[in-house]
Amino acid sequence: MSGNTAKRTARALPPLMTLTERAQKRLRQLYEGAERGKLLRISIGTRGCSGHSYEMGFVESPHPGDERVEQGDLTLLVDAKATLFLIGTEMDYETKELESGFTFTNPNEKGRCGCGESFHV
């Protein structure tokens, strides 16, 4: 027999998503308060100049095919159709002078529109 018989090992993929300490703290507050018994679900929608936007909502149960992201004692859901857009994304929670909210650092983004409302991959 000739040829390469060595087995190839699959390259490990980065985690689907990670949460910063600030994101974990805020999500924990929401889960213990007004959103008790629900899970945050993240999906990708079409909107804005660049085409895609992050969409978030609280749901009582996963949709068919949703991916579960677990970090520490927290769980969130990702729409199956959004997973390829989000691999390796870090979710943070920022508080600014006039606004606060979850933000995403996504290594798959190739650019954002001028207002920052949408992105493209």
Stockholm file with secondary structure:
# STOCKHOLM 1.0

chainA/1-121         MSGNTAKRTARALPPLMTLTERAQKRLRQLYEGAERGKLLRISIGTRGCSGHSYEMGFVESPHPGDERVEQGDLTLLVDAKATLFLIGTEMDYETKELESGFTFTNPNEKGRCGCGESFHV
#=GR chainA/1-121 SS CCSCCCCCCCCCCCCSEEECHHHHHHHHHHHHTTTTTCEEEEEEEEETTTEEEEEEEEESSCCTTCEEEEETTEEEEECGGGHHHHTTEEEEEEECSSCEEEEEECTTCCEECTTSSCEEC
#=GC SS_cons         CCSCCCCCCCCCCCCSEEECHHHHHHHHHHHHTTTTTCEEEEEEEEETTTEEEEEEEEESSCCTTCEEEEETTEEEEECGGGHHHHTTEEEEEEECSSCEEEEEECTTCCEECTTSSCEEC
//
